[in-house]
Amino acid sequence: MLLRRLKFLAWLLALLAIVLGGSYLFAPQWLMRANVAREAMAAHLEKHSVQVGDTRWVYYEGGEGPTIVLLHGFASSKEVWMQTARRLTPHFHLVIPDLPGWGDSSRLAGASYDIDAQAKRLDAFVQTLGLQRFVLVGHSMGGAIAGVYAAGHPEHVAELALVDAFGLKASDTAFSRAAMAGKDPFVFDDRAGFERASAQAFAHPLDLPGRFVDVLVKRNRRDHAFIERTFDALRQPSQHLAVQDRLGQLGMPVLGLWCHDDKIVDVSALDSLRNGLTRASAISTSVINGCNHMPMLERPDETAQILTGFALSH
């Protein structure tokens, strides 16, 4: 009997190895989706979708407590918040959308997806979900959208957190100089290009299996035209200074959270934030060491602690 059970177990393990190996080689996207589903379950998040006008929004929601809305950055998706979300859902109700045009949310051919257009779409999303007062957190491009939205809709934004946010004056970086010269670092065609793009945003190389990288390369190729068109729009002064020009309108408590070694948006943006917030009821700033542009992935514990402290302090 024992021998039979051992043989059966060995057969199951061999079958599992074949299935996983085959999936990795021929359908790695399945394994990636399974891993995302596992992380969402661990973070107590459920995936939902809602039609808002001509846009289908896909978002995660979960947790109990005060509401926090988390916005991702350029060429990214809601999944970047997963590790930080797992640390927040015990204390907060989270809403984490794919911004229109990105991730699983819909995209309209020829439509604008610049900061102002996205802020208008965000307002429609908030109204559809019936959100009242919430903490709004935006990373990178999502930070610019959050800042513009907060300036126009202070009745909904109880507190605003800008995480390595686009839209503020900052010292030039190699990235910003290349971007203003017309080069789009977010477009790539192979694994080497993916590594170069990742090095712009992460302090340490990403340790991803090769076939997973291939999936990301394929997605990027598919979205080349959209990425380039949207990136071009963000080069305009009305876009790359979108938050800077509205700082005087922000009356709610504001947090600026930055990685010390951000190669995309220099940490000097915090000075611009502090100096421009003439009406904010409270101003907080935090700098995290050991990360580049993605603190929610590189330093999720510190990021969650800082956001928790800020959200509960006002």
C-alpha positions as CSV (number, residue, x, y, z in Angstrom):
1,M,0.0,0.0,0.0
2,L,2.8,2.4,0.9
3,L,4.6,1.6,-2.3
4,R,1.5,2.3,-4.3
5,R,1.0,5.7,-2.6
6,L,4.6,6.6,-3.2
7,K,4.4,5.6,-6.9
8,F,1.2,7.7,-7.2
9,L,2.8,10.7,-5.5
10,A,5.8,10.4,-7.8
11,W,3.5,10.2,-10.8
12,L,1.7,13.4,-9.7
13,L,4.9,15.2,-9.1
14,A,6.2,14.2,-12.6
15,L,2.9,15.3,-14.2
16,L,3.1,18.6,-12.3
17,A,6.7,19.2,-13.5
18,I,5.7,18.5,-17.1
19,V,2.7,20.8,-16.9
20,L,4.6,23.6,-15.2
21,G,7.6,23.1,-17.5
22,G,5.4,23.1,-20.6
23,S,3.5,26.2,-19.4
24,Y,6.8,28.1,-18.8
25,L,8.1,27.2,-22.2
26,F,4.9,27.6,-24.3
27,A,2.5,29.7,-22.2
28,P,4.4,31.7,-19.6
29,Q,1.6,34.2,-19.4
30,W,-0.5,31.6,-17.7
31,L,2.0,31.2,-14.9
32,M,2.3,35.0,-14.6
33,R,-1.5,35.4,-14.3
34,A,-1.6,32.6,-11.7
35,N,1.1,34.4,-9.7
36,V,-0.8,37.7,-9.8
37,A,-4.0,35.9,-8.7
38,R,-2.0,34.4,-5.8
39,E,-0.6,37.8,-4.8
40,A,-4.1,39.4,-5.0
41,M,-5.5,36.6,-2.7
42,A,-2.7,37.2,-0.2
43,A,-3.4,40.9,-0.2
44,H,-7.2,40.3,0.3
45,L,-8.0,42.0,-3.0
46,E,-10.7,41.1,-5.5
47,K,-10.7,42.1,-9.1
48,H,-13.7,44.1,-10.5
49,S,-14.6,46.0,-13.6
50,V,-17.0,48.8,-14.2
51,Q,-18.1,50.7,-17.4
52,V,-17.7,54.4,-17.0
53,G,-18.9,56.3,-20.1
54,D,-16.8,54.9,-23.0
55,T,-14.2,53.4,-20.7
56,R,-14.1,50.0,-19.0
57,W,-12.1,50.3,-15.8
58,V,-10.6,47.2,-14.2
59,Y,-9.5,47.5,-10.6
60,Y,-8.7,45.7,-7.4
61,E,-10.6,46.4,-4.2
62,G,-10.3,45.0,-0.7
63,G,-9.7,45.7,3.0
64,E,-11.6,47.6,5.6
65,G,-11.1,51.1,7.0
66,P,-10.6,54.5,5.5
67,T,-10.4,54.4,1.7
68,I,-7.1,54.8,-0.2
69,V,-7.1,55.0,-4.0
70,L,-3.7,54.0,-5.5
71,L,-2.7,55.1,-9.0
72,H,0.1,53.5,-11.0
73,G,2.6,55.3,-13.3
74,F,3.4,55.4,-17.0
75,A,3.6,52.1,-18.9
76,S,2.6,50.3,-15.7
77,S,-0.4,48.7,-14.1
78,K,-2.3,48.2,-10.9
79,E,-0.2,45.1,-10.0
80,V,2.8,47.3,-9.0
81,W,1.0,48.1,-5.8
82,M,0.4,44.5,-4.8
83,Q,3.2,44.0,-2.3
84,T,2.4,47.3,-0.6
85,A,-1.3,46.6,-0.7
86,R,-0.8,43.4,1.3
87,R,0.5,45.5,4.1
88,L,-2.3,48.1,3.9
89,T,-5.5,46.1,3.6
90,P,-5.5,45.1,7.3
91,H,-6.1,48.8,8.0
92,F,-7.6,50.4,4.9
93,H,-10.1,49.9,2.2
94,L,-8.1,50.0,-1.1
95,V,-9.2,50.8,-4.6
96,I,-6.4,50.2,-7.1
97,P,-7.4,50.7,-10.8
98,D,-5.6,50.2,-14.1
99,L,-5.7,53.7,-15.5
100,P,-7.5,53.9,-18.8
101,G,-5.3,52.9,-21.7
102,W,-3.1,50.7,-19.4
103,G,-3.2,47.2,-18.0
104,D,-6.6,45.6,-18.3
105,S,-8.6,48.8,-18.7
106,S,-9.9,49.8,-22.1
107,R,-8.2,52.1,-24.6
108,L,-9.9,54.2,-27.3
109,A,-8.1,54.6,-30.6
110,G,-7.1,58.3,-31.1
111,A,-8.2,59.5,-27.7
112,S,-5.9,61.6,-25.5
113,Y,-4.4,60.0,-22.4
114,D,-2.5,62.9,-21.1
115,I,-2.6,64.1,-17.4
116,D,-5.7,66.4,-17.8
117,A,-7.7,63.8,-19.8
118,Q,-6.9,61.1,-17.2
119,A,-7.9,63.4,-14.3
120,K,-11.3,63.9,-15.9
121,R,-11.7,60.1,-16.4
122,L,-10.7,59.6,-12.8
123,D,-13.5,61.9,-11.6
124,A,-16.0,59.9,-13.6
125,F,-14.6,56.7,-12.0
126,V,-14.9,58.1,-8.5
127,Q,-18.5,59.2,-9.1
128,T,-19.5,55.8,-10.5
129,L,-18.0,54.0,-7.5
130,G,-19.7,56.5,-5.2
131,L,-16.5,57.3,-3.3
132,Q,-16.8,60.3,-1.0
133,R,-13.7,61.3,0.9
134,F,-10.5,59.3,0.4
135,V,-6.7,59.4,0.6
136,L,-5.4,59.7,-3.0
137,V,-1.9,58.2,-3.7
138,G,-0.2,58.6,-7.1
139,H,3.1,57.2,-8.3
140,S,5.1,58.9,-11.1
141,M,2.6,59.8,-13.9
142,G,-0.2,58.6,-11.5
143,G,1.2,61.2,-9.1
144,A,0.6,64.0,-11.7
145,I,-2.9,62.7,-12.3
146,A,-3.5,62.6,-8.6
147,G,-2.3,66.2,-8.1
148,V,-4.4,67.6,-10.9
149,Y,-7.5,65.7,-9.7
150,A,-7.0,66.8,-6.1
151,A,-6.6,70.5,-7.2
152,G,-9.9,70.3,-9.1
153,H,-11.8,68.1,-6.6
154,P,-10.8,68.9,-3.0
155,E,-14.2,67.8,-1.8
156,H,-13.2,64.2,-2.4
157,V,-9.5,64.2,-1.5
158,A,-9.0,64.2,2.2
159,E,-5.2,63.7,1.8
160,L,-2.9,63.6,-1.1
161,A,0.3,61.5,-1.3
162,L,2.7,62.0,-4.3
163,V,5.2,59.1,-4.7
164,D,8.2,59.9,-7.0
165,A,5.7,62.0,-8.9
166,F,5.9,63.4,-12.4
167,G,4.7,67.0,-12.9
168,L,7.1,68.9,-10.5
169,K,10.2,71.0,-11.2
170,A,13.3,68.9,-10.5
171,S,16.9,68.8,-11.3
172,D,17.7,67.3,-14.7
173,T,18.6,63.6,-14.9
174,A,20.0,61.6,-17.8
175,F,16.5,60.2,-18.2
176,S,14.8,63.6,-18.3
177,R,17.4,65.0,-20.8
178,A,16.9,62.0,-23.1
179,A,13.2,62.3,-22.8
180,M,13.1,66.0,-23.7
181,A,15.4,65.3,-26.6
182,G,12.8,62.9,-28.0
183,K,14.0,59.5,-26.9
184,D,11.4,57.2,-25.3
185,P,13.2,54.9,-22.8
186,F,10.1,52.9,-22.2
187,V,10.0,51.4,-25.6
188,F,12.0,48.1,-26.2
189,D,12.0,45.2,-28.5
190,D,14.1,42.5,-26.8
191,R,15.4,41.3,-23.5
192,A,18.4,43.6,-23.6
193,G,16.0,46.6,-24.1
194,F,13.9,45.4,-21.2
195,E,17.0,45.3,-19.0
196,R,18.0,48.9,-20.1
197,A,14.5,50.2,-19.4
198,S,14.4,48.4,-16.0
199,A,17.7,49.9,-15.0
200,Q,16.2,53.3,-15.4
201,A,13.6,52.6,-12.7
202,F,15.1,50.0,-10.3
203,A,18.2,50.3,-8.1
204,H,19.0,46.6,-8.7
205,P,18.5,44.4,-11.8
206,L,15.2,42.6,-11.8
207,D,15.5,38.8,-11.3
208,L,12.8,37.6,-13.7
209,P,12.8,34.3,-15.6
210,G,13.6,34.8,-19.2
211,R,10.3,33.6,-20.6
212,F,8.5,36.0,-18.3
213,V,10.6,38.8,-19.7
214,D,9.6,37.6,-23.2
215,V,5.9,38.2,-22.3
216,L,6.7,41.7,-21.2
217,V,8.6,42.4,-24.4
218,K,5.7,41.1,-26.5
219,R,3.3,43.4,-24.6
220,N,5.6,46.4,-25.1
221,R,5.9,45.7,-28.8
222,R,2.1,45.6,-29.1
223,D,1.8,48.9,-27.3
224,H,4.7,50.8,-29.0
225,A,2.5,53.3,-30.8
226,F,0.4,54.1,-27.8
227,I,3.4,54.4,-25.5
228,E,5.3,56.7,-27.8
229,R,2.2,58.9,-28.5
230,T,1.4,59.3,-24.8
231,F,5.1,59.9,-23.9
232,D,5.2,62.6,-26.6
233,A,2.2,64.3,-25.0
234,L,3.8,64.3,-21.6
235,R,6.8,66.4,-22.9
236,Q,4.6,69.5,-23.2
237,P,5.1,72.1,-20.4
238,S,1.4,71.9,-19.4
239,Q,2.1,68.2,-18.7
240,H,5.5,67.9,-17.1
241,L,4.6,70.9,-14.9
242,A,1.0,69.8,-14.4
243,V,1.3,69.5,-10.6
244,Q,3.8,72.4,-10.1
245,D,1.3,74.8,-11.6
246,R,-1.5,73.7,-9.3
247,L,0.4,73.4,-5.9
248,G,-1.1,76.7,-4.7
249,Q,-4.6,75.2,-5.1
250,L,-4.0,72.2,-2.8
251,G,-5.4,72.8,0.7
252,M,-5.5,69.3,2.0
253,P,-2.5,67.5,3.8
254,V,0.1,66.5,1.3
255,L,2.8,63.9,1.5
256,G,5.8,63.8,-0.8
257,L,7.5,60.3,-0.7
258,W,10.6,59.8,-2.8
259,C,13.4,57.3,-3.3
260,H,16.8,59.1,-2.6
261,D,18.4,57.8,-5.8
262,D,15.5,58.3,-8.2
263,K,17.0,58.4,-11.8
264,I,13.7,59.4,-13.4
265,V,12.3,62.2,-11.2
266,D,15.1,63.7,-9.1
267,V,14.6,63.9,-5.4
268,S,15.0,67.7,-5.7
269,A,11.3,67.7,-6.7
270,L,10.5,67.5,-3.0
271,D,11.9,71.1,-2.6
272,S,9.6,72.3,-5.3
273,L,6.7,70.5,-3.6
274,R,7.4,72.1,-0.2
275,N,8.0,75.6,-1.6
276,G,4.9,75.5,-3.7
277,L,2.4,74.3,-1.1
278,T,1.3,77.6,0.2
279,R,-2.2,76.5,1.2
280,A,-1.8,72.9,2.3
281,S,-3.0,72.3,5.9
282,A,0.0,70.0,6.5
283,I,3.1,69.1,4.6
284,S,5.0,65.8,5.1
285,T,8.1,64.6,3.2
286,S,9.9,61.2,3.4
287,V,12.9,59.9,1.6
288,I,13.7,56.2,1.3
289,N,17.2,54.9,0.7
290,G,18.1,51.9,-1.3
291,C,15.6,52.4,-4.1
292,N,15.3,54.2,-7.4
293,H,11.9,55.1,-8.9
294,M,9.7,52.2,-7.6
295,P,9.5,52.3,-3.8
296,M,6.3,50.2,-3.7
297,L,8.2,47.3,-5.3
298,E,11.7,47.9,-4.0
299,R,10.8,49.0,-0.4
300,P,7.2,47.9,0.2
301,D,7.5,47.8,4.0
302,E,8.8,51.3,4.3
303,T,6.3,52.6,1.7
304,A,3.4,51.0,3.5
305,Q,4.6,52.3,6.9
306,I,4.9,55.9,5.6
307,L,1.5,55.8,3.8
308,T,-0.1,54.3,6.9
309,G,1.4,57.0,9.2
310,F,0.3,59.8,6.9
311,A,-3.2,58.5,6.3
312,L,-3.9,58.0,10.1
313,S,-2.2,61.3,11.2
314,H,-4.8,63.6,9.8
